[in-house]
C-alpha cells in the first residue's frame, strides 16, 4: 500500500505473546506488523469504538411519535422540486 501522507514512526513495547501473534498474522496475511497495528488502532479507537449502538437506538426510539407524518412524507416535504425542474430542461 502506498501512503500519500507522512507517517510518524512510533516505537512500542509488546508482550512476547502479542509479538508472536502479530508475526504469525503477518505471515498468514502478507501484511506487515505495522499495518496490522495501524488497522487495530483504527478499528479500536476511531470507528465508533466504545459506542453502545443499542443504547443509541434506544435513546432515539419514539422520537417521531409527536409528528403527524411519517419519515418519507417529511423528506418529500423538504424537497422543493427546483432541482427536478432544471433536469427536465
MODELLER restraints for C-alpha pairs under 7 A, 6 or more apart:
rsr = mdl.restraints
at = mdl.atoms
rsr.add(forms.Gaussian(group=physical.xy_distance, feature=features.Distance(at['CA:22:A'], at['CA:33:A']), mean=5.86, stdev=0.5))
rsr.add(forms.Gaussian(group=physical.xy_distance, feature=features.Distance(at['CA:23:A'], at['CA:33:A']), mean=6.63, stdev=0.5))
rsr.add(forms.Gaussian(group=physical.xy_distance, feature=features.Distance(at['CA:26:A'], at['CA:32:A']), mean=5.52, stdev=0.5))
rsr.add(forms.Gaussian(group=physical.xy_distance, feature=features.Distance(at['CA:26:A'], at['CA:33:A']), mean=5.76, stdev=0.5))
